Amino acid sequence: MVASILHHLSAKFSNLAAYKSLKQKVNNGKVYITGLNQTGKLLVLSQIRQDTSKKIIYVVKNESEQAALKQDLEQLTNTPIYTYPDLKSERINRKEYIADFLERASATAALTTKEPGIFIFPAKSLIEPLTSPASASDFKVGREYNIEELLVQSIANGYERQTKVFQSGEVAMRGGVIDIFALGNQYPYRLEFNGSQLEQIVEFDPVSAATRNHLDLIKVPAIKSAKINQYLLDLMEPDPKPYLLIFHQADELFQMLYELYQGSNNNRDNTILTTVSKQLDILPAWHFVAIPPTERDLIRFDLASAPLFANNLNRLANEIKKYDSKNYQIILATEKSKQLLPVLLDHKIAMGDQPTDKLALLEGRAPEGFMSAALKIILLTDTEIFSPITDQTGHAKKTPRRRQLAFLAGIEKGDYVVHADHGIGKLTEIGTMTVNDISREYLTIQYAGADKIYVPVDQIDKISKYISVAGEKPTLSKLSSQGWKRLVSRIKKESQEFAKELLDLYAKRALHQGIIFEGGEFWEKALADSFAFEETPDQEQVIQDILSDMEKSKPMDRLLVADVGFGKTEVAIRAAFKAVTAGYQVAVLAPTTILVEQHLKTFTERLSPFGTQVAALSRFRSTKEQKRIVAGLKTREVDIVIGTHRLLSPDIKFANLGLIIIDEEQRFGVRHKEKLKLARSEVDVLSLTATPIPRTLNLALSGIRDISTIETPPINRLPIQTTVAPFDMSAVKDAVLNEIRRGGQVYFVHNRVATIASITNKLKEVLPEVRFVYAHGQMPERLLAKIMEDFRQGKYDCLVASTIIENGLDNPNVNTLIVDNAGNFGLSQLHQLRGRIGRGQIQAYAHFYYSAGKLSGKALERLKTIASHTELGSGYQIALRDLQIRGAGGVLSKRQHGHISAVGLTMYTKLLNRAIEELKTGYRPQVDTITVDLPISAYLPNSYIDNEAQRIKIYQQLALVEDEKEMKGALSEMQEKFGDLPKEVQNLFDLLKLKLLALDTQKITSIVARNIAHSNKPIEYLCNITLTIVVKDKNIIAALGNIGAKVSDNLIKLPLAGLGANWIDGLKKVINLLK
């Protein structure tokens, strides 16, 4: 049914002006294509397949993208689709190696024919010679052969000798008979000789040995590539006309090739990369891009992201009604129609079951939803309808410190990573391998000298992303060297010394007797009840954590991280009110005068009904008024004062200060923070931020400060649709008019005071019907305040402003943001600016424009990050990405820089965190991690969770589970999100439980099973349990002996067969014995 949807949409696509323009350029040079999501690209590819006879060569980032695209395309076209997989290690899984070799060879052969086809290649294949089998061997009945030489030649051609042949790539000989299972054949051949003469060739069934066919002549291809050294682009260079070359995510692909070039010390590799780069400059190609490098040769589609509903089916029904009334066709492609139908019927929405129906509900999976104003079509999939808008991982709760390190652990192919035992490598592949019928998902990490290790995903806790001091690339570790272990040992020792210094600083503060804010429960409930909105679960948890901290004698020092518009201010109001009801005053520091005024308005509205006196100290207050407020602080007539760094002036004295709230802490300079330190030794401190600076982040993750996060967006909040493109005045004009026509207002950010008036005049010329006004921080205070208030009251349509709008302006009628010269802004600035819009339930749009050809590498990275992180609650991840782009230079003191470069920030933070925990608790665990490697298929199958990044994130979360309660919670959450657990996932949780049990004993360092059977014998697993102790207890030794185990010093050797069919439970009993 989904195929019919895609065919229907593909036909619609062919009528788009953008597609018609694109079709005309099928024989042109470079074409850049933007404004398409995954489904849009698929539709373009499907339609162009019908409109051209060219062979389509489609280059994707990696093998998982290749497999997903093939699966989707197979629903749309009968054209042969060829893929070019990475060759798996022949030693690890010969069966997969042969299958991959055959698939590559088939693709290479088809490229040289005249038949049409779609060829999907991973980027890496551009710099590898094409796989083309060496010459095939001919065998003809009646000819003379040397049977011994024939066997030797078969083995030389890649065939593996066995006693019997059962799968492709095997050869066997007994007497005058050779059996060979030729590459690409469904059945093996039997060659029967009489002396040296080939007497008979038969094709036979390897299981029953029954003859299927008698043959006179056969060809047996080699399972090794001919040494032709021909590359993919070499085929196209002489005559590119038969081919249409398309790059899936061109900006990322070229960056990947550049990194390969930069990271290669092999002169031959560098020559190849140089050649490929030149070919790419010359050859005609289509480039799908998120950020177009130029407006020339650009085709812009209008596909926007579909709205997200996060299982809010009533809102879905209302949106269907709304867009139905606007004459949109709305298609729901879902695998959960039974869940949807009752809600739609309740709302009296009748859905058809054909893709041409105006409202269609169709069973099946589509890649990704979209909206098209040009086509008047909305496609919604299960991702948009049911998936949570943010991935709820529980980070808002008081999670263990170890879990908070997961914020730094996001990894993907191509990243430099750190393995705790082996050092710095490069993650080159994520894939499933099957050995002895046991399937697991592995991470392939490449080290110096082309060495590789394969890490099962259940050991992902040993791996972290490498983040450097200044964004530099690391040197890969050598697997054969002991240098990594020596390095980690030295850094461990030095991190313990540094941990002592950090703890001394914060211990001095902790020694002070803090304030215990008691009573006021009645008023706290009354304030909570007066909140006009429903608190999100994260908000409720954070409020509970903060109010609990305030009731303790230890002074609170908590960092609250919440994205813009996620409810930090309400949390601050609750904390401030608790302090006031307990008889104390509150100081709220904000970085800008405008934010001070915004907070004054919000705090007053919420707290004045309860008799709380709120005042503000800023440039907007007259000298007389400031004197009155300062006097009121001394006499306690003012309960809460909100101000900029003016609050740090010497004349500010409090009668009874109990709480300091610092909004956007990262905006205050070092000098201001030093003054704060003097004031905060005994009072409670709550710091609020959307994008924490690295030092603050690091201290929180290192266990020095408490940290809370709000990741749940307010109900019905929509992600902001974000565009990044070269500056184009016609696009600016469209964006402004679209917002004005729907009754909204616009922010246009231009951060140069010298030219802000001239850019405003230029906008007035282009858009004479729009009311413009400009504002910046160097204006007289009262004029600036008047402009801001006039704009808020709707007297102007568009405010052209400097970054003064970055903090505090809360105007729900502004839902379009345009940023000029966005490449000049920091990543957190871009995120803060975007946070000024989309604060209600109206779809908001952010347009970040840059000067074509003037972007630095890091500016491009910042813009790509802001374009890709559009999901609600992404501020924390943006802060971490900013850290990766800029490096970790500002995180710790200069003497730490060398350590961070040597092992990466994440690994260093882990070592520091461990040292801090040991010093704080006085407890040093004997065992921190356990290696568990058992013969059981344990992983998240693609059929269960098809998104690779999501699978990796879940593996990381599972690796950080610390007890059975957390494990059960993770299991329950997975069932709720993805459905019943397949056997492989149940096995994954069994391994996790086993690992937790073993870790709890603090006596086991590894549980590893290996097949000890000789070749051609039944598999027999021996499990080695390595201990930190020598087992001397006679009862334990006797109990282990009863199940066939042998105990030798600190090693238990245990045949798994001795534990019976349910050997996992048997291993749990063995572990419990050791407790």
N, C-alpha and C positions, 0 to 999 in steps of 0.2 A: 504493500500500500504506500510506503514511503517513496518507493521508486516513482509511483504515479505523481506524487506531490512534486518531486524534483523535476520530472519531465514537464509538468505543467508550468513550474516556475522558470525552467530553462527556456521554454517557448516565450514566456512573458519577457524574459531578459533580452531576447533577440530584438524586441521593439524599443529598447531603451536607446536614447540618443548616444549615450556614452558607449554602449556596445557597438552600435553602428559605426561610430568613429574608430573604435578599436579594430573592428573587422577590416576597415579600409587600410589599416596599417600593418596587415599581416605580412607584407613583403618589405616593410620599411626597416630602418635601423633600430636604435634603442627607443623603447616606449616605456614610460613609467605609469603604473596604474595604482590608484589609491582609492580608499573609500569602500573596500570590500572586506567582509569577514570571511571565515572559513567556508561557509555555505555559498557566499557570493563568488568566491574563487572557483568553487566546484561547479557552479552553474555556468560561469564563463568558459571553463575548460570543456564542459559537456557540449555547450553550444558551438564553440569554435571547432570542436571535433567534427560536427556536422557540416560546418561551413568551409572546411579546408581539407584537402587530401594530403597535406603535409604530415610527416611523422612528428609527433609532439614529444619533445624531450623536456620533462618537467623536473626541475632540480629542487629538492627539499632539504631540510636541515639535517635530518638523521633517519635512521631506519624505522623508528616508531612512527614518524610522520609519513614515511613511505607506505607502511602497512595500513595506516588509517585511511590514507587517501585512496589506496587501491580498493579497500573495502567499500568506501563510499562511491567510487567511480563504477564499480561493478553493478551498482543499482541503476546506473544511468546510461550505459553504453554497451553495445555488443562488440565494440572494437577491441582487439587483443590488447591486454594491459601487461606490460613487462616491468618487473622490479629488479633491482640490483642490490641484493643484501650484502652486508659485511660478511666476509668469510669467518665463520667460527673456528676456534682452535680444533684442528684435526685430532689432536691428542685427547681433548676433553670430550668431544662428541663427534665421532666420525660420521654418524648418520646425518646430523645437521650440516656438517661440512660438505658432504656430497650433495645434499639437496640444494645448498646455497650455491655451490660450484655450478651445478646444472642450470639453476635459475639465471645466474650471471652469464653463462655461456649462451643460453637461449636468447637473452636480451641482446648480446653482442651480435649473434648471427642474424637476428631479425632486423637490426639496424642497417644491415647491408643489403636487404631485399627492397623491393619496390612496394611491398604491401604496407598499408597504413597501420599505425599502432600508437599507443601512448606508452612512453618509457619514463618510469619514475626512478630518478637517480638521487642518492644522498650526496651532499656537497663534497664529501671526502673523495667520492669516486672521480671527481674532476682531476685529481692529482695522482691517480693510480692507473697503471696500465690496464686496459680492458682485458677481461678474462676471455680467452679463446682457446678451446682445447687443442692440445698438440695433435699431430696426425693420428687418425684412427687406424687400427689394425684390421686388415681384411682376412677373412677365413673362408676358403672355398673347398667344398667336398672334392676329393680326388687329388688335391695338391699335397706336396711333401713338406713336412715341418719337423724341426728338431723340438721335440716335446719339452725337454728341459729348458732350452733357450726360450721357448714360448712362455713358460711359467715365469722365468726371470724377467722377460720383457714386460709381462703383465704387471708384475710387482713394480718395475721401474716406471710404468705408466700410471702408478697410483693405486693399483688394486692391492687389497690386503689378503694375505693367505689365511684360510681357515680350513677346518676339517670338513665343514659343509657350508654351502652358501645359502644365506637367508635374506640378505639385503644388498641393495645396490653397492657396487664397489668391492665385492668379495670374489676371491678366486680359490678353487680347491683342486687338488690333483691326487688321484689314487690310481696306480697302475697306468694303463693307457687311456685314461679318461680325465679330461679337464672340464670342470664346471666353472662358468664365469657369469657373474651377474653384471651385465653391461650397464654403464651410465645411461640413465634415461629410459631403460626398459622396464616393463611391468613384471616380466618373468626372466629367469636366468636361462643361459644356453648350456647344453652339454655337448662337448666335442669328443667324439670317440675315435681313437686311432688304431690302426692295424700296423704296428711298427711305426714307421714315420709318415704313413699316408693317412690323411684325414678321411675317415670312412663314412662318418655320419654326423650331422648337426641337428639337434632337437631342442625345441623350447619346452621347458617343463615346469610343473608346479613344485616349488621348493618344499611345500608342506607334505603333499601327498605323493610326490615324485612322479605323478602321472604326466605322460607326454601330451603336449598340446599341439605342437606343429613340427613337421620335418622341413628343414630349410637347406638350400643349396649354397647360399652365400650370405655372410653376415659382416657387419662392421662393428668393431668394439672401440668406442672413443676413449681417449686417455682422460684420466682424472688429474690432469695438471695442465697448466696454461702454457701455450706456445710462447716462446720468448720473442714476441713481436714488438713490444714496447710502443704500442699504439694507444693513444689516449682518446677520450670521448670527443673532445673539441677538435682533435686532428681529423676526425671523420667529416666534420662540418666545414673546416676552414677552406678547402679547395672550392666547394660549391655549397653554400648554406641554403640554397633555395628549397631542397626537399625537406628541410627541417624547420620547425618552429620551436625555438629555445625559450623556455619560461622559467623564471626564478620565483619560488614560492614566497620567501621573505628575504628579498634581495639584500637589504641593509644588514641583516644578521648573517646571511651566508657569506657575504664578502668580508665581514668582520672575522668570521671563523677562518676563512682562507688566509687572511692577513695574519691572524694569530699563529696559524700553522707555519707561515713563512717566518714570522719573528722568532718562533720557538725552535726552529730547526737549525741544527749545527751541521747538517749534512749538505755538502755543496751540491750534490746531485738533486736533492729535494728542492733546494733553493732555485736551481736552474729550472726545474719543472714548474714551480710556483710562478717564477718570473714569466715563463712562456704562457702559462694559463692566464695570467693577468693581462698580458698583451692581447691574447686571443679574445678575452672578454671585452676588451676595449673596442675591438674591430667587429666582432660578430653581431649581427642583428639579434635582438632578444627583447622579450617582455619582462619587465621587472615589477612584481607586486611589492609595494613598499608602504610602510606605515607613515614614514616621513619623506616626502618627495624631495630630492636634492635640488630640483629646479622646476619652474613652471613650464619650461619648454618640453615638448613631446610628452605632456602629461594628460592622461585620461582620468577624470575624476567621477567616480560613481557616488551615489547618494545613500548607500546602505548605512543605516544607523543601527546601533545596538538595540535589541528588543528590550522592553522594560522587564525588570526582574520582580517576581511576586513572592518568592520565599515561602511558598505553601499557603499564601493568603488568597484562598480561592474566591472569597467574596469580592476582593479588590479586582481579581482577574475578571470576574463576571461584569463588574461595573465598567472596566476598561473595554471589554468587548462591546458592551452597549454603546459606550461613548464613540468608539471608532467605527462601529456599524452605522451610527447616525451620520458619520462623516463620509460614508460610502466606501470604506476600506473593505477589502476582502481579508478575512482573518482565518488563518489555518492553524489548528492545534495538532502537532505531530507528537503523539504520546504513547507510551507503553502502560499508562495508568488511566485509561479511559473510564474504567469502572469507578475510580475515585472522583473523577471530574463530573461525570454525567449527573449525579444527584444534585450537585451544587448548581450546575447550569440550568437544570429543570426548575429548581427552586426560584431561580431568577427569571424564569419564563424565556430562556434562550434556547431556540431550536437549532440544533447543529445538523448539517448534512454529512454524508459519508463519502462524498466525491470531491476530488481536488478542485473542481471547477465551481463548487458551491460557494456562495458568498461567505457563509459561516461553515467551516468544515472541521470536523473532528475525526482524525484518521489515526489508525493504530500503527505504531512503528517508531523507529528512532531516526531523527535527522541530526546532522552535525551541530548546527547552531542556529538560533533564531535571528531575525532581523526585521527592520522596518524600512519601507521604501515609500517616500512621499510621491515620487514620480510614478511608481507602479500602483500606488494606493493598496499596498499589500503588507500585512503583518504576519510573519511566521513565528510561532512560539513552540518551543520544544520542552521536554521535561526539565532541562537545565534551567530555563527561565521560569518555568511554572513552579517547580518544587524545590530546587536547590537553595540552601541558605544563601543570603546575600553576602554574608561573610562566613568564613569557615569557623564555626564555634568550637574552639579547642579548649575552652575553660581558662584561658589566660587571665581573665578578670578576677578569678578567685585567688586565694592565697596559695599559689602553687609552690611546690618545692623549688628551691633555687636551681636545682639541676635542670628542671623543665624549662626554666626561663632562658637557659642557654640555647634552647631550640630556636629562639628568635634569630640566632646567628647561623643556623645550620642548613638553610635552604640550599640545595645543590642541584645541579643539572649537568647534562653532558657538555664537555668542553671546559668545565670549571677545574681550577687547581684545587686539590683537596689535601687534607692531612689525615693520614691513618695513624692512630695512636701508637701502633707497634712498628710501622714500616716507614713513616715519614711522608714527605711531600711528593705527590704524584699528580697525574692528570686523569680525570674521569673521562674515559673514551667511549664507554658503552654501558647500557643498562638493558639486560635481556634475560630471557629464560633459557636455561640449559638443562638437558636431560641426560643423566648418567645412571646406568643400571636401572632404568625405568623410574628413577627418582628425579622429579622436576623441581627446580628452585629458581628464583630470580637472583641474578648476580650483578654487582657493579664491577666493571673492568677498569682497573687503575693502572696506568702506564707509568713506569719509573725510568730512571736513567739507563742508557744502554738498551732500550727497547724491551726491558723486562716488564712483565705484567703480573698482577695478582687478580684473582677473582674472589670478591667478597660477597658472601651471601647476605641478602637484605636483612636477615634477622640479626646481623652483626653491624648494622648501620650506625649504632651508637659509637663505634670506634672511628667514625669518619666525620669530618667537619670541613666546611669551606675554608680555603686559605684567603685571609684578608691581610694585606701588607701594611706597611707604614705609609707609603706614598703612592700606592697603586702600582708598584713595580712587580714584575713577574719573578717568581721564585726559581731557584735551581732545583731540579728534580733530585730526590734522594736516590742513593744506590742501595738496592736490596741486599747486595752481598756484603755491605759494610756494617760495622758496629757503631758508626759515627752518630746515627740518629739516637740510639739508646744513650750514648754518652752525653749528647746534647740535651736531651730531655732531662736526664739526671741532674745536669748542672743547672738548668733553668728552674727545675723543681726546687732546688736548694735556694736559689736566689729569689724565687717567688715567695718562699716561706719568709725570708727576711723582709721583703717588701710588704707582705701581708701583716707582719708585726707592726710596721710603721703605720699602715692604714688603720689598723685596729686601735693603735694607741691614740690616733687623732680622734676617732669616733668614740673611743672608750672614755675619753676625758669628758665628752659631752654627756655620755650615758651615765656618768657618775653623779651628774647634777640631779638633784631631786626635781622632777618635772611636776607639772600641775595635774591634779586629778579632777577632771571636769565631771562633777556629780550632779544628779537630779535633772529636772527639766524634761522628763520623759513625756509628760502630758503635753507640753508645748511643742516638743519635737514631733509628736504624732499629729498635732493640729496643723503644723507647718507642712508635713508630708501630705496630709489629706487635702490641703489647699492647692497642691500642685496640679496644674491644669492638664497635664499629660500623664500617660501611664509610664512608670519607670521601666527601663529595659532590665532584664535579669542582671546584666553586668553592672548597671548603675546601682541596683539594690545591694549587690554584693560589696561594691566599693564603698558605698555609704556605711554599710554595716562595719566594714574593716576600719574605716577612718574613725567613726564614733567609738568603736572598741579601743583603738589606739589612744584616743583622748581620755579614756577612763583609766589609763594605766599611769603609774608614777614615772616611767621612763619617758623622756620627751619624745614626741613623735617627729620623725623626719621621713615623710613619705612622698614619693614621686607618683603623680597620677598622669598616665599617658592616655589620651583619648583624642580621636580625630576631631577636626573642626566640626562643630555642630552636633557632637555626640553627648552633650550634657555635662561637661565639666563644671560649668558655672553653677548649675543646680546643686552639684555635690559640694562645691565651695560654700554655697549659701547654707546648706544643712550644717556643715562644720562650723561656720561662723555663728550660726544661731545657737548651737550647743554651747559655744564659749560664752556668748552673751547671757544665756539663761543661767549659766554657772557663775555669773558676776564678773566676767573678764571682758577686756576690749580686744578688738581684732584690727590688724593692719593688712590691707590688701594692696599689694604692689602690682602695677601694670606698666608695661613699657612705653605706652603712648598716651597722650592727653585724650585722644578720641576714645581709646579703650576705657580710660578712667570714666569718661562721661557715660559710655555705654553701661559699664558695671554699676554706676551710681543709679541709673534708671532702673536696671534689673533688680538690684538689691533692694532699692526703695519700694518698688512695686510688690516684691515678695514679703518684705519684713515690716513695712510701716504699719500694716494692720495689727501687728503684735507689739506695737509701741517701741520698736527698735529705732534708735537714732542713727541714721547713715549720713555721712558727709564725704565730700571729695576735696582734695587739695590738688589744684592743677593751675596751669596758666590761664584757664578760663575764669578763675575766681579773682575778684578784686582784692587789693591789699587788705581792706577792712574786713572782708569776709574771711580771708585766710587767717587773720589774727583771731577772729571769733572762733574758728574751728580749732586752731592750735590751743587756745585757752580752754575750749571744751574738752580736749583730750586730757588736759591736766586735772580737770574737775570731774571727769567721767560723765559729762553731759553728752559726749559723743561716744556711741558704742562701737561703731565700725567706721573706719576712715579708709578711703580708697584714694590712691595717689600714685604718681610716678616716683622717680628717685627723690622727689621733693620730700618724701616721708623719711629720708635718711639724713635730712639736714639737722644740724646740732640743736635747733630750737624746738624740735619735736620731742616732747616728753609725754609719756603715757601715765595715767594714774594706776592702771592695772592691766598691762598687756599680757594676753594669754596665748594668742594665736597669730602667726604670720602666714598669709596666703600669697604665694608668688605666682602670678599668671605669666605664662610664656617666659619661664626662668632663663631660657637660653638667650633671651634678648638683653639680659643685664650684663654689663661688663664686669671685669675682674675687680675693679675698684669698688663698685657697688656691692659686689658679693662679699668682699672683705668687711665692709661695714655691717652687712647683714649677719656675718658670723659672730660679731661682737654682741648682737642683739638676740641671737637665737640659741644661746647655750642652755637656757632653761625653758624657753617657751616652745610650744608645739609649732612645727613648720609643715605646711602642705604646699608642694610645688606642682603647678599644672603646666602641661605642655602637650602639643600635638606632634611635634617632631623633635625629640630630645637630642641635644648635642651629644657627640660621642662620649665625652667624659662623664656626663650625667648618666648616660645609658650604661657605660661600663661599670660605674660605681654601683648602680642598682643591680646589674647582673652579677656582680661580684659579692653580693650579700652584705654590702656596707649600708646601703639604704633599702628601705622597703619600697616595693613597686607594685602598683595596681594598674590595670589597663581596662578600658571600656572598648570592646570590639563590636558590640551589637549596635547596629544603627537604629535610630528612632523608627517607630512603626511607619510604614508607607514611604519612607525616604527612598529616593531613586538615585542610582549612581549618575554622576555628571558625565554627559557625553563630551569627549575631549578630542579636539583636532589639533594636530601639529603640522604646520605647512609653511612654505616661504610666504613672505608678506605679499598680499594681493588686495588692492583697494576694492576691487569689485566683490571679492569674497567678504571683506569687512562690511561693505554696503549691504549685502544680502543678510548678514548676521544681525546687524543693527535693525534693519527693517522688519525682519522676522520677529524679533522680540517686541518691537514697538507695536506691531500689528496685533499681537495677542495681549496688549495692555501692560507689558512689562517695561523694565528699565535696564540700562546697560552700564557696565563699568568698562572703560577703555584705559588700560594702564600704560603710561608712557613715562619712564623714570628719568627723564632729563629735564630739569627745571628750565634750562636755557631755551629749550625748543618746544615746551609744552603748549605755549600760546599759539605758535605757528602750526603745530599739528592739529590743534583744535580748529583753527581757521580753515585748514585744508579739509577737515571732516565736514565743516559747515558748507563749504563749496560743493562737496560731493553729495551731501544730504541736507539740502536747504530746509526740508520740512521737519527736521529733527531739532529739538531744543538741546543745545550743548552748553556745558559749563565746565571750567577746569579748576583744579585745586591742587595745592602742594604744601609741604610743611614749612616753607619759608614765607608764607603769606602772613599778614597780621592775624593774630589769634581770633579776633572777633569776626573778621571777614571770613576766615576759614570755617568758623563755627556756623555762621549764617548760611554759607554755601551748602554745607553738609545738611543742615536742617531743611533748607529749601528743597534740596534733592530728595531727602527722605519724605517730604510732604508731596512730592510729585510735580514740582514746578519745572523740573528739567527731565528730559528723557535719557540723556547720556552724560555721565560724569567722566571727564578725562582727568586722570589723577596719577600722581606718583604712588609710591608704595605706602602712602599713608593709609590706604584702605586695607593693608595687609592684616592688621589686627583690629578686631573690635567692632567694625561696622556690621550691624545686623539689620539688613533691609530685605525682608522676604519678597519684595516686588522686583528685586534685581536677580535675573536668572540667565543673563548672558554676560560672559567675561571675555574681553579681548585684550591680549597682552602683546604689546609691540616689542620687538627685539628680545624675545623670550630667552635667547641663548645667553644673554648677559646676566640672567638671574640664577641664584642658587636653587638647588632642588627643593629644599624646605620652603624657600620663598614662593616658588611656583605652586607648591602644594597649599600653602597658606592662602595665597591669592585665590586659588580655585575654591577654597573653603568658604569664601565670602558669598558664594551663590549656591543655589540648590538646597536651601535650608527648610523648604516647605515640601509640598507634595506635587510640585510642578516640575516637569523635566527641565533641567538646566543644561546650558551649553558653554564650554570653555574653549576658546580658540587661542592657541599659542603660535604666534608668527615670528619668524626669524629672517634674517637677511641671507638670501641664497648665496652660497659660496664663501660665507664668512664664519662658518661654525668651526670651533676647535673640536678635537676628539672628545674632550670631556663635556663640552656643551652639548654635543650630539648625544652622548650617553645620558645626560640629564633629561633631555627632551624625550628620548626613547623611554626612559623610566616613567616620566609623568604621563606619557601616552599609554603605556601598558598598565600602569597602576591606577585604574579608574574605579576599581571596586570600593565600596564604602568601607571605611575603617583601615585604609591602606597607609596611614601616616607613619605608623611604626615601621612598616616594611620599607617605606621611602627613606626614613632616617638611616636604616641599615644599608640600603643601596647607596645612599649618599656617602656613607662611611666607606663602602667598597670603592666608589669612584675616586674619592679624595684620598683614600688611605686612612690609616689609623693614627696619623702623626700627632693629633691633638688629644689622644685618649689618655696617655700616661706620661710620666716624666721622660726626659731625654734618655736616661740610662736604660729605660725599658724598650727603646726603639729597636735595638739590636735583637732582643729576645723575640719581639713580635715579628721582625723580618725573618728570623730563623725558623719559627714554628707556626707563624700566623696568629692573628688576633684571637680567633676562637679557641685554638688550642691553648694559647697563653692564658686566656681568661679562665678556661677550665682548670688549669694548674693553679692559678691564683685563687680561684673560688674554693678549690679543694684545700689549699693551705689555710685560707680564712676559716673554713668550717672546722678544720682540725684544731686550729687555735681557739676558736670560740667554744667548741664543745669539749675539747680535751680528748677527743676520741679519734683514733686513726684506724680506719678499716684495713684489715689484712688483705681483703679482696675487694677491688672496686668494680671490675668487670669480669665476666665469665665468657669463655668461648664455648658455644654449644654447636656441634656439627654432627647431626644424626641423619640416618637414611630415611627421610620422610619428606614427601612433597609438601612444602610449607611456603606459601607465597600468596600474593593477591593476583589472581588471574585477570588477564585483559577482559575476559568476558564478564567479570564481576565489577571491576573499576577500570574503564578503558583509558582514562587520562593518566599519563605517565607521571606528570608533576604531582598530581593528587595522590597517586600511589606512594611516591617517594615521601611526601609529607606525612602520610599515615604511618609508613614504616618508621619514620623518625619519632613520631609521637608514641608509637608502641615501644620503641627502644628506650624511651624515657619513663615508661611506667615503673613505679617503685613498689607497688604492693598489689595484693589480689583484689582489693576493693577498686583501685584505679583500673585494673585489668578488666574487671566485670563491667565497669562504666564504659570503657572503650569498646568492649564487645557489644554492649547494648546499643551504644551510639551507632556503631557500624551496621548493626541489623536494621536500625531505624532508618538510616540513610540509604543503604544499598540493598536491603532485603536479606533473606536467609543466607547463612554462611555456607559456601561450598566446602567440600572436604578439605581442600588445600588451606583455606582460611581457618577452619577449625584446627588443623594441624599447627598452623602458625601460633594460635593462642595456646595450644598444648605445649609447644616449645617455650613460649613466654612464661607459662606457669612453672615449667621445669627450671627455667633459668632463675626465676624469683626464689623458688625453693632452695636452689643451690647457693644463691647469693646470701640467703638468710643464714646458712650454716657458717659462713665466713671461713670455710675449710676447703672449698672446691674452687680450683682455678680454671679447669676445662673438663668438658665431657665430649669426647670425640670418638666416633665409630668409623672403622675402616674395613673394607672387604679384604679378607685374608685368604680367600679361595684362589687357587691357581687357575690359569686360563682354562676355559672349557669345563670348569667344575661349577656346581651350584654356588650361588653367592652365599658367603658366610661372614657376618659382621662381628668384629670384636670391638667392644667399647672400652676405651681407656679413660678412667676418671682420675685426674691429677689433683693431688691434695696439697695443702700447706702444712699438714701434720703427718706423722708416721702413725699408722693404725696399730695399736697394741692391745686393744680390748679383745679378749678371747671370744666373748659372746658375739661381737660384731664379725670377727674373722670367721667364726663357725657359721653364722647366718649367711654370710657371703659365699662360703664354701658350698652351702646347700644348693645354691643356684649356679654352681660351676665357676664362681669367681675366684681369682687368685690375687692375694694381697702381697705386694712387695714394697716395703718402705712406704713412700708417699704415692703409690700408684695401685689402682685397682683395675685388673683386667677382667672384663666380664663379657662372655659370649651372649649376644642379644637373644639367641635361640633359647638360652636357659631361662629367659623371662616369659616365654610363651608369646602368643599372638599379640596380646596387649602389652607390649614391652615398655611403652611410655609409662603406664601406671606402675610397672615393675621398677623402672628407674626412680620414680618418685618414692617408692618404698625404700630403695637403697639409700637415697638422699636423706630420708627421715631417720634411717639407722644411724647416719653419721652426725645427726644433730646432737 
